[in-house]
Amino acid sequence: MLMKDPDERTKKRDAMASMTRRIATVFGGSGLIGRQVVPRLARQGYVVRIAVRDPERAAALRPAGAPGQIVPLYAPLENSAAVARAAEGAEVVVNLVGQLSERKAGTLSAVMGRGAGLVATAAAAAGARRLVHLSAIGADPAGATAYARAKAEGEAAVRAAFPAAVILRPSVVFGVEDHFFNRIGTLAKTLPLLPVVCGECRLQPVYVGDVAAAVMAALVRADAPGQTYELAGPRVASLRELESWVLAVTGQKRRLWTVPAGLFRLGARFLEMLPGQQPIGDALQLLARDNVATGELPGLAGLGVVATPMEAMVPAYLRRFAPVWKQQPAI
């Protein structure tokens, strides 16, 4: 009896593995939401490519899967060839890339507008079964901010290249590593007064775990393709109310200080000049508009996700901002 050539057996085994291997590509997978989505995809059996600008940062997610299951890739959205390689052979593609501000004019449009279109085009060319695109509540082609306009540009580009894409529009996202409640907690702990800018702006914070669950549902639900969903939590509150709540949760005794718009702009320009600081950009204009669900589009419930109240999650991870004696657990 003749034995098969070892090389032939290896080629056959690799061919069979490639036929059964399911690939998911997550652009921006190392961010707040991506760190929740990537492990969930791995648990579903996908080989997960994390397509990012900084693969070293994404490497921290490798232990969330089996050896070799989670693969960071260099794929900035300005590089069409890298984007196409990252999407090649993917069954599902998720685009979580986003940024709030820009160091020079046009970068938001390049990343969240044209970049989103590149991802959608690559997903379509790769024959992906599903594309989920993360946008934002307030996306508007005629918006007052470059952020709102770039998000709307991205949505239009995605729809043009991949009409069945699922678009998710979250409000402010909170979670253990968020840059919202943690920033308020930091300010409350370090400043004698807690500044309030555009305190009457209404927000509807949504839990990062719920956003990740919405992404996963959008990848499998038969009624999701082509839909746009607004992802928001169960509570609407003004920024002033949220800052007061953080003070109560952390036990910090601070007065709220309403900062005039002109003073905020001056302070923002100063902060942007400091080494290592991120540009604040049009943050004032972003805060000047409510960020709540319109009610005109389906929400978390439409994807079978029950919204998590911020009261159930935030106090635990803001405990570190409380005075030391209040951080001790009750006996």
C-alpha positions, 0 to 999 in steps of 0.5 A: 500500500502506497503512502501519500506524499507528506507534502500532499497531505499537508496541502490537503489539510491546509486546504480543508482548514481554510475551507472551514476557518471563519474570519472576522475582521474588526477595524479599530478593534483595540478601542473601548468597544473593540476590546469587548467585541473581539473576545466575543467573536473569538468565543464564537469560533472566528479567527479575528483580525484586528485591523489597526494603526498600532498593532502593538497595542492590539496585541494585548487582546491575543490572550482573549482567544486560542493561540493564533486565533486573534491576529493584529494587523497594520491597516490604517484607513488611509491605506486602501491596499492594507484595508483590502488585505485585512478584509480578504476572506472575511466572513464578517467585517466590523468597523469601529474606527472613530475619533473626536477631534483632528490635529489638522483639517480634513483628518476626520473626513479622511478616517471616518468618511472616506476611510469608512467607504474603503472598508465597505468597498473592501468588505464587498469585494471580499464577499463578506456576509455582513458589515457592521459600521459604527457611526454616532447619534447626531451624524448629519451632513449639514452638522455644525461640527466636522465630527458630525459631518464626517460620520454622515459622510461615512454612513453615505459611503458605506451605504453606497458600497455595501447597501446591506450594511448595519449602521449603529449610532451610539450615544456617549459610551460608558464602561470601566475604561471610558473617557467620559465618567472617568474624566469627570471623576479625575477632574472631581478628584484633582480640582477644587471646583468641577467645571461645567461646560454646556451643562444643559446638553442632554446625553443618553449614555449607553453601556459598552457591553450593550454596544458590543452585544448590539454588534454581535446581534447585527451580525446574525439577525435576519432583520438587521441588514440595511437597518440603522439603529440608535443605541442609547441607555435608559436614562436621559440626563443633562451634563450638569446632572451627570456631573452632580451624580458623579460627585454623589457617587464618589463622595467628593465635596465639590461645587459645580463651576459653570465655565463661560464659552469664551473662557473654555475656548481660551483654555482649550487652545492653551491645553492643546499647546501642551506636550502629549495633549489631544486636540479638543477641536470643536468639543464646545460645538459637540457639547452644545447639541443634545446627544439622545436617541430621536425615537425615529429609528430602532434601538437596542431593543430592536436588536434584542438587547436590554439596556443596562442602567448606568447606576448598575455599572458606573459606581463600582469603577468610579470608587477609586476616585472617592476619598480613601476612607470611603473606598474601604468596603463595608464590613 
